[in-house]
Amino acid sequence: MGRKAGPHKVTKNFRITPKENQQIEEILQYWRARRGWHNHKQYTRSDVIGQAVGEYWKIQRANHETDFKYCGSCGQPKSNKEE
């Protein structure tokens, strides 16, 4: 019974500035405000950091695989201003 176990997580420590801490708290407030009436999901700081790392990884991978010819965020071709 109960909920199925999630993926294994490794604990890491990060040093962040007060501004970054405030930004994480604001993102949590946005997520909680938009989750809807009957949604009781608990969003955590780990959720915010996990999503940020995933997005950054996706962008860097796309930049590496396409030699910076395509935007890693949206997939559109980048304009070469040097040519």
N, C-alpha and C positions, 0 to 999 in steps of 0.2 A: 504494500500500500504506500501511499505517499507519492511524492514527486520523484521522477527519474533523475538520477544524478547528472549534473552537467559536465562539461569538459574539465579536465584537470587544469588548474591554474597555478602558476608559480608566483610567489610574492616577490616584488621588487620595490626598492625605495627610490623615489625621485625627489630632487630638490627643485622646488618651484618658487617663483617670486609671489609676493602678495597680489600683484596684478593678475598673474596667471591663475591663482587660487580664486580670485573674484570672477574671472571669466568662466572657470569650471562651474562655480556656483550658479552663475547666470544661465548657463546651458542647462543645468539641472532644473532650474525654475521654468525655463521654456518647455522642456520635455514634460514636466509634471503638469503644466498648465494646458498642454495640448493633448493629454492622454485620454480625455473623454470622461464621461460620467461614470460608467460601470467598469472602467479599466482600473484595476488595483495594482498594476505592476509597479514595483519599487525600483526606481532608477538610482544608480549609485555612481560615485566618482569613477569607479572602475569601468563602468559602461561608457562613460564619456571618453576616458583615456583610451580604451580599447577601440572605439570607433575612430578616434583621431589617428591612432597608429595604423589602423587598417586603411584609412584614406591616404595617409602619407605614403604607405607602402605601395598602394595601387598607382599613385602618381609617379613615384620613383621608378617602379618597374616599367611603366609605359615609356618614360623618358629614356631609360636604358635600352629597351628593346627596339625603339624606333629612332634612336640617335637624336632625340629631341626634335623630331620632325612633326610629332603629334602631341597635342595637349594631353597630359596624363589625367586630368580631371574630367574633361568633356569629350575627348577623343577627336576633336577637330584638328585639321592640319594647321600648323603654325606658319605664319607668314615670315619669310626670310628677308629681313630688311637689308642684309648685307649684299644681296645680289643686285 
